[in-house]
């Protein structure tokens, strides 16, 4: 069996100090398990300040761990799919670079994945120990109702399927054909494995609103999640 090694994927558009803190915490806490931190950038959208910081991280501070790639497909889904494509670890962590996903939880994802290497370990803001900080109140209640709807449609006990912070076995990720490009891609990454009967384990995580830059996910885009969920439930079949 291959030695357990993790590839961490970090899409970057306008993050600077948040990105640096994310990378530093991940490497400080889990360096022995991290084979690479894949930073995916956009030629059109990633700002110069972010690119300068990435150059410093890759060539000066962590020359053996940071790898930068330009996405070929657009939006967040395209960025993460690029990370999936180039990753070399036995397991892949998908997360944000803006501190909305807590980098201190990476070690918890890794430790549980070591005990359950064929499972997906996913962060959950709703279970005991998880929380939201400065989350839009309307989105909060809509998210809660959407999670209930998903539980009914997919007959599952999972309760935070839209939070894109999880660790996967690489062989699973690479065998699935991904379709979404915008933020509903985060939902796709849990629903398709769920239909494949992959074991999924939830751990609590604290979400906090980003402190810099602007989100690439508009409020109206959140309603696209419903279409994605229904399409997967009704039409998707693993080939």
N, C-alpha and C positions, 0 to 999 in steps of 0.2 A: 504493500500500500504506500502511496506517495506520502511524504512528510507533510503534515498540516502546515500550510502557508496561506496567508490572506492577502488578497489584492483589495485595496480600498479605492473606491471611485469617488472623485470630488469634481462635479461640474462647477465651473467658475465663470461668472459674467462681470460682476462689479464688487466682488468681495476682496478686502485687503487684510486688515487686522483680524477679521473673523476667520479668514482662511489660515493665516499664520497660526493663530491660537489653536484652531482645529487640528492642524498638522502636528504642532508641537505636543499637544496632549495625547494624540493617538500614538505617536512614536515613543514618547516618554513612558506611557503605560503599557504598550504592547509591542515594543520593538522586536522582541524575539520571535513573534508570530507574524510580523508584517513582512511580506516579500517585496511589496511595492505600493506606493501611493500614486494612483493614476489621476492626474489633473487634466480634465478635458475642457478645452477652451473653444470659443467661436471666433473665426476670423472677422466676422462682421460685428459682433456684439461685445466681446470681452474688452474691458477698458485698459488703457495703457498702464495705469497704476497697478492693476492686477497682474498684468504681464510682467512688469518689472519685478514685482514680488515673487512671482513664480520662477523667474529666471534666477533670483537669489536663492530660493529654496532648492531648486534643482541643481544648480552648478556650484553653490558655495556651502550652504548649510547641510543639505542632505543629498549629496551627489550620487549615492548608491541606492537611494530609495525613491526619490521623486522622478516620475516619468510624465512628460507632457505630450498630449495628443490633441490635434484639431478634429473636432467633430465633422462628419461628412453629411449627416442628416440633421435637420433643424430641431430646435426646441430642446427641452429637458430630456425627452425620451430619446432623441437622437444622440445627445451627449452621453447618456448612460449606456445606450446600446454600443457606442464606440468603446466605452470602457469595458463592457462585456466582451467585445470582440478581441481586444488586445490583452486582456488580463491573462496572467500566467499562474496565479495561485490556485490551490485546490479549492479555496472558498473565496467568495466575493462579498464585500460589504458595500451597500448602496446607502449614501447619506448626503447631506447638504454641506456646503462650505460656509454657511452664514450663521452658524451656531443655533439655528432652529432645531437641529438634531444635536444632542449633547454628546460631544466627543468622549466624555468620561464614561459613557455607556458602551463604548466600543469593546473595552476589555470584558464586559459582562457578556456581550454577544459572542465574543471569541471563546470565552471559557465554557459557555453552554454549548456552543457548536462543537467544541472538542469532545464533549461527552455525547453529542448527538450529531455526528458528522453527516448523516444523510438527511437531516431535517433542515427546515428553514427556521431561524430564530428571528423574530420580528419585535420591534419596539412598540409599546402600547401606552398611549397617553390617558386612557380611560380607566384602566384597572388600578387597584390599590398600589400606591407608590408612584403613580404617574400623575401628570398635571399639565395645565395650560397656563401660560403667563402672558398677559396682554394680547389675548386672542380675541378677534372680532366677535362680539357677542352674538350677532346674527349668524355668523359662520359656525359658532360654537353649537347652537341649537340645531342648525341644519345638518351639521356633521353628526351629531348624536342621532338624529332621526334617520339619516342615511345609513349609519352603521346598523341600526335596527332593521332597516329594509334589506340590507345586504345579508344579514344573518338569516332572515326568513327566506330569501331567494336562493341562497346557497346552502342552506341547512347546516350552518356552522356556529360554533360558539365563539369564534374570533370576533373581536369588538373594536379593532382599529385597523381597518384594511386600506385606508387611504394614506397612512403615514409611511413615507418612503425611506424607512430606516431599518434595514434588515441585513442578515447575512445568509447567503445561499451556497449550496454546493455548486462548484463551477460547472460540473458536467450536466447538471440540471438546466442551468441558465443557457448553456450553449446548444441545447437540443430543442428549445422552444422557439417558435417563430413569433417574433414580436411585431405588433401592428401599430400601436399608439405612438405618437410623437410628442404630444403636449402632456400636461400634468396627469391626465388619467392613465398615463403609462405606469405611474406608481401603483395604481390600483390593479392594473393588468398583471404586474409582477407577483401579486399574491393570489389573484383569482384563478389564473391558469394552473399554477401548481396545486391549488386547492382542488380543482376538478381532476387533477392527475392523482389525487389521493396522497400527496406528499405530506408527511407529518410536519405540522407547524406549531411552534412553541412561542408564546408571548412573554415578554418581560416588561416591567414598568419603565417608563421613561418620562422625563420632564421636558416639555416643549416651552421655548421662550421666543418671543418675537425678535426678528433680526434687528441689529443695532446700526446697520449701515446698508446703503444701497436700497434698491427697490425690488420687490418681488416681480417675477416674470409671469405670475399666475393671477390674472384679473379675476374679480369677483364672479363675473358672469361665466367664466370658464369652468367654475366649479360644477355647473349644471351638466357639463359634458360627461362627468363621472357616471351619471345615470345611464346615458346612452351606451357608454363603454361596458358597464356592468351587464346590461340587458343583452348586448351583442355577444358577450362572452358566454353568458348563461344559455342563450338560445341557439347560437350558431357555431361556437368554437368547438372544434374536435381535435384532439391531439393526433397528429399524423405519425 
